[in-house]
Amino acid sequence: MRDDATRVHRILLNAAAFVIIVAGMRAASTLLVSFVLALFLTLLCSTPLRWMTDHRVPRFLAVLILVLVILAGGTVIGGLLGARVVELGTTEAQLDRLFAEQVESLETTLTGVLARFGVQAPQIEVGELLSPSLLLGFLRDLVENLGLILANGLLILLTMVFMLLEVSSFPTKMRIAFGEAEATEARENFGKVGTAVRRYVVVKTVVSLATGLCVMGLTALLGINYPILWGVVAFLLNYVPNIGSFIAAVPAVLLAWLQIGPGTAIAAAAGYLVINVVWANLVEPRVMGYSVGLSTLVVFGSLVFWGWVLGPVGMLLSVPLTVMFRIVLGTNETTRWIAVMLGSERSDEITSAIDAEVAMAMRGPEPPTAAS
């Protein structure tokens, strides 16, 4: 009885600690986002940094090269996205007027068709649910969040630089502080985290870049305005799991409907669907495999959770963050069950358990021993 009470107290204490930690993370999200971005940039840059230092490039020069590459990439993406959103915003009033006319025409047609069957058309304020103004507001928010990241770029880059400069001495510090055995285990765990995150981010970046290029080509072929903008939006939102690609398609399809007509809008929607099916459902799983090891429910839950805690950046980094925590939780026997629950049926832990159960079932019950 006392053991049960102790177990309940421990569970309640852990739950309370989790709530306090999450509340603290959300309160300090502005500072935490900068640190998390710096950490992920460090994990991504550690491999090219090691390659350059192995080829006798001075460490300081190698870090400077990586910083310049990151600055150039952020500047290009911010410039392409910001200039087109500002240009599109000048036509906001015209797009709203065209949208209101098209919606009114559709409502009139739908009301007439339903009236023939004696059905009263529902009264729905479409403008409150979807309109060019709302979508342009979403794009402006996306640009503003990217601007905030660039505004904190100095803090992020400085943190990344100091982390990269400390990478080489970190194993020695771990060995002196915790001993050879624990340092080796920690180094292996850090290696797993780094490998999983790098693999995910690299594959996701390549797939997102291919998706963005295909979207840019599709919208240019259909004659939709601002194809570069839609390509950049598709590239960025493809990092958001499950729903990012669908969100990226809505403004382009709506603009195609208002600018050209319903036929082009249907063609654009079909093109987006084909692009996402090919890259997200066929190419990406084959290239990435099942190294992420998270169930679909956990991926969606992590999207909601990290988006709530860290904002848009948390949505972009939801999968890598969850992978990191899953690996860390799996290294401790007391928290290993949480890592198993987060995994998919293709993950190593569950596969090993299933294989063991199948092997035991095939052997059948063990024969009784002489003592029994």
Secondary structure by P-SEA (a helix, b strand, c coil): caaaaaaaaaaaaaaaaaaaaaaaaaaaaaaaaaaaaaaaaaaaaaaaaaaaaaacccaaaaaaaaaaaaaaaaaaaaaaaaaaaaaaaaaaaaaaaaaaaaaaaaaaaaaaaaaaacbbbbbccccccccaaaaaaaaaaaaaaaaaaaaaaaaaaaaaaaaaaaccaaaaaaaaaccaaaaaaaaaaaaaaaaaaaaaaaaaaaaaaaaaaaaaaaaaaacccaaaaaaaaaaaaccccccaaaaaaaaaaaaaaacccaaaaaaaaaaaaaaaaacccccccccccccccccaaaaaaaaaaaaaaccaaaaaaaaaaaaaaaaaaaacccaaaaaaaacccccaaaaaaaaaaaaaaaaccccccccc
